[in-house]
Amino acid sequence: MRPDTKTKVIIIGGGFGGAYAAQYLEKYARRANLDIHLIDRNNYFTFYPLLVEAGTGHLEPRHTVVSIRRFLKTTQFKMGEVYDIDFTAKKVAYLAPDGLSQHFLEYDHLILALGSQTFLPPVPGLSENVFLIKSMQDAITLRDRAIQKLEEANIEEDPDQRSALLHFVVVGANYTGVEVAGEFEAFIKEASQRYDNVQTEDCKITLIERENRILNAIDSDLAAYAAKKLQKRGVDVRTGQTVSKIFPNSILLDNGETIATHTVVWAAGIAPNALIEKLDIPVDGKGYIECENGVQVKGLENVWAIGDSAVNLGPDGNPYPATAQHAIGGARYVADAIKRKQLNQAQKPFEIISKGALAALGCRTAVAKVFGVKLSGFPAWFLWRTVYLFKMPGFARKFRVALDWTLGLLFKREYVQLGVHQLPAPYLKKTPKAEQVPEWQQS
Ligand SMILES: Cc1cc2nc3c(=O)[nH]c(=O)nc-3n(C[C@H](O)[C@H](O)[C@H](O)COP(=O)(O)OP(=O)(O)OC[C@H]3O[C@@H](n4cnc5c(N)ncnc54)[C@H](O)[C@@H]3O)c2cc1C
């Protein structure tokens, strides 16, 4: 039976978990009498799987973000930075986009879909010298950086200096790192043909992985294929190695070797969202939100957590990996669970069916395992693009992405800078750690 009074659902985070949770909840809003609100610091969500394509000029960067207001129909969206939650008073505190004025929202149900941030271990020189790939701005910055270094190399007379300028190091060889290495190798070598004093052989990519194989999350035969493909194209794939110090123009490896490089891309894992640390909420040893019955935050009634920020255990007792497909699966389940609670229906057991994994390697090659079927090379790459084109929300955006890709087959990429690389250490501004104290805690 439809409840008489409205139930307020607040979702924090409008990424793959939060935006999809709102969209699924909208379907039940009338029947379950729900009033849905979503808060995110951005008024768009980033379609992460296509970020590297944006960074290497296959896609217009704008086309990798999706407007939340357009994605949702009846959800009330508020752009702001959530900086505290009172789980007893059931209140969320957030700052307006001006970063100053405090606002509060009360909830009956709260969905935490805060995502993650790039893991930055305490390696000396890391925070000052590395580039990340976690936002549209990062993608543009990286592309600008590569073009800047090509321009510098073009007028550099010292061959050693030129090699350092054209040596790009990627640390972390899971999906993101492998894709960055593969796509940038193709991008830089193609771009180098436009420079009189740069030879294609001068450009070098090194991929460094701490584990003894790349693509740890995918079957070892596919990972071996990926490593071989990258090596054949000249990428120096190093496993079982790690970085112990980073300088502006070089890095020091744990084996004592120094590599002269001006550009280090850090893609070595994720860390919990900084807000979680501030909240009075159960977390596991690494700081991710602990859940019971799949997505219910331990010990907190009507508080749910999904996506990268949560530990969502499957029926086998293992956590689902931090991927977009699992965040969307969690979103679908949590929307259904809230509806069932509202309508006094029995809950379904929590389970997300994994469809598989895809990793792009650049040069129209990829590896994939989808519904148990393994693919590699061009067919896997074609599948990769088809899957993400279909997953991109909205017909208009799908059309733009398809158009970018079609034009990319007909014309060469543009090698121009957009000027973003001149910003100092762009990543330092990320995930502002809200140090604000809410009014209710001020004496
Ligand atoms: C480069 C890259 C490539 C990837 N490729 C793939 C892929 O090919 N396939 C795949 O399955 N997964 C991929 N992933 C992983 C995937 O994108 C994540 O697992 C997924 O986005 C997790 O969803 P989420 O909702 O938990 O977090 P997100 O999608 O990151 O959403 C979190 C949201 O919360 C907001 N937020 C956080 N804190 C606050 C706050 N305090 N106040 C207000 N708003 C806040 C953020 O702005 C963000 O919009 C990739 C990730 C990266 C970085």
The ligand as an SDF file (V2000), in Angstrom:
LIG
                    3D

 53 58  0  0  0  0  0  0  0  0999 V2000
   40.1840    6.8940  -15.3890 C   0  0  0  0  0  0  0  0  0  0  0  0
   39.1820    5.8960  -14.8830 C   0  0  0  0  0  0  0  0  0  0  0  0
   38.6920    4.9230  -15.7300 C   0  0  0  0  0  0  0  0  0  0  0  0
   37.7600    4.0050  -15.2920 C   0  0  0  0  0  0  0  0  0  0  0  0
   37.2870    3.0700  -16.1500 N   0  0  0  0  0  0  0  0  0  0  0  0
   36.3460    2.1990  -15.7610 C   0  0  0  0  0  0  0  0  0  0  0  0
   35.8140    1.2560  -16.6670 C   0  0  0  0  0  0  0  0  0  0  0  0
   36.2240    1.2090  -17.8180 O   0  0  0  0  0  0  0  0  0  0  0  0
   34.8610    0.4070  -16.2220 N   0  0  0  0  0  0  0  0  0  0  0  0
   34.3920    0.4470  -14.9250 C   0  0  0  0  0  0  0  0  0  0  0  0
   33.4880   -0.3300  -14.5760 O   0  0  0  0  0  0  0  0  0  0  0  0
   34.8890    1.3200  -14.0340 N   0  0  0  0  0  0  0  0  0  0  0  0
   35.8510    2.2020  -14.4230 C   0  0  0  0  0  0  0  0  0  0  0  0
   36.3700    3.0980  -13.5290 N   0  0  0  0  0  0  0  0  0  0  0  0
   35.9270    3.0540  -12.1260 C   0  0  0  0  0  0  0  0  0  0  0  0
   34.5460    3.6940  -11.9790 C   0  0  0  0  0  0  0  0  0  0  0  0
   34.4940    4.9140  -12.6440 O   0  0  0  0  0  0  0  0  0  0  0  0
   34.1800    3.8570  -10.5080 C   0  0  0  0  0  0  0  0  0  0  0  0
   34.2340    2.5840   -9.9170 O   0  0  0  0  0  0  0  0  0  0  0  0
   32.7850    4.4620  -10.3570 C   0  0  0  0  0  0  0  0  0  0  0  0
   32.7840    5.7830  -10.8400 O   0  0  0  0  0  0  0  0  0  0  0  0
   32.3270    4.4180   -8.8990 C   0  0  0  0  0  0  0  0  0  0  0  0
   31.0960    5.0450   -8.7780 O   0  0  0  0  0  0  0  0  0  0  0  0
   30.7590    5.8830   -7.4620 P   0  0  0  0  0  0  0  0  0  0  0  0
   29.3710    6.3690   -7.6170 O   0  0  0  0  0  0  0  0  0  0  0  0
   31.1160    5.0940   -6.2720 O   0  0  0  0  0  0  0  0  0  0  0  0
   31.7850    7.0930   -7.4970 O   0  0  0  0  0  0  0  0  0  0  0  0
   31.8460    8.3140   -8.5420 P   0  0  0  0  0  0  0  0  0  0  0  0
   31.3200    7.9190   -9.8700 O   0  0  0  0  0  0  0  0  0  0  0  0
   33.2330    8.8230   -8.4680 O   0  0  0  0  0  0  0  0  0  0  0  0
   30.8600    9.3830   -7.9060 O   0  0  0  0  0  0  0  0  0  0  0  0
   31.1050    9.9830   -6.6560 C   0  0  0  0  0  0  0  0  0  0  0  0
   30.4540   11.3480   -6.7010 C   0  0  0  0  0  0  0  0  0  0  0  0
   30.4180   11.8850   -5.3860 O   0  0  0  0  0  0  0  0  0  0  0  0
   30.7020   13.2600   -5.4400 C   0  0  0  0  0  0  0  0  0  0  0  0
   31.2070   13.6500   -4.1250 N   0  0  0  0  0  0  0  0  0  0  0  0
   32.2130   13.0530   -3.4460 C   0  0  0  0  0  0  0  0  0  0  0  0
   32.3610   13.6410   -2.2510 N   0  0  0  0  0  0  0  0  0  0  0  0
   31.4410   14.6140   -2.1620 C   0  0  0  0  0  0  0  0  0  0  0  0
   31.1110   15.5790   -1.1580 C   0  0  0  0  0  0  0  0  0  0  0  0
   31.7520   15.6420    0.0160 N   0  0  0  0  0  0  0  0  0  0  0  0
   30.1050   16.4510   -1.4060 N   0  0  0  0  0  0  0  0  0  0  0  0
   29.4490   16.4220   -2.5970 C   0  0  0  0  0  0  0  0  0  0  0  0
   29.7200   15.5260   -3.5770 N   0  0  0  0  0  0  0  0  0  0  0  0
   30.7110   14.6430   -3.3490 C   0  0  0  0  0  0  0  0  0  0  0  0
   31.7160   13.3890   -6.5800 C   0  0  0  0  0  0  0  0  0  0  0  0
   31.7200   14.6920   -7.1370 O   0  0  0  0  0  0  0  0  0  0  0  0
   31.2050   12.3400   -7.5700 C   0  0  0  0  0  0  0  0  0  0  0  0
   30.3290   12.8970   -8.5240 O   0  0  0  0  0  0  0  0  0  0  0  0
   37.3040    4.0420  -13.9440 C   0  0  0  0  0  0  0  0  0  0  0  0
   37.7980    5.0250  -13.0740 C   0  0  0  0  0  0  0  0  0  0  0  0
   38.7260    5.9440  -13.5370 C   0  0  0  0  0  0  0  0  0  0  0  0
   39.2480    7.0070  -12.5830 C   0  0  0  0  0  0  0  0  0  0  0  0
  1  2  1  0
  2  3  1  0
  2 52  2  0
  3  4  2  0
  4  5  1  0
  4 50  1  0
  5  6  2  0
  6  7  1  0
  6 13  1  0
  7  8  2  0
  7  9  1  0
  9 10  1  0
 10 11  2  0
 10 12  1  0
 12 13  2  0
 13 14  1  0
 14 15  1  0
 14 50  1  0
 15 16  1  0
 16 17  1  0
 16 18  1  0
 18 19  1  0
 18 20  1  0
 20 21  1  0
 20 22  1  0
 22 23  1  0
 23 24  1  0
 24 25  2  0
 24 26  1  0
 24 27  1  0
 27 28  1  0
 28 29  2  0
 28 30  1  0
 28 31  1  0
 31 32  1  0
 32 33  1  0
 33 34  1  0
 33 48  1  0
 34 35  1  0
 35 36  1  0
 35 46  1  0
 36 37  1  0
 36 45  1  0
 37 38  2  0
 38 39  1  0
 39 40  1  0
 39 45  2  0
 40 41  1  0
 40 42  2  0
 42 43  1  0
 43 44  2  0
 44 45  1  0
 46 47  1  0
 46 48  1  0
 48 49  1  0
 50 51  2  0
 51 52  1  0
 52 53  1  0
M  END
$$$$
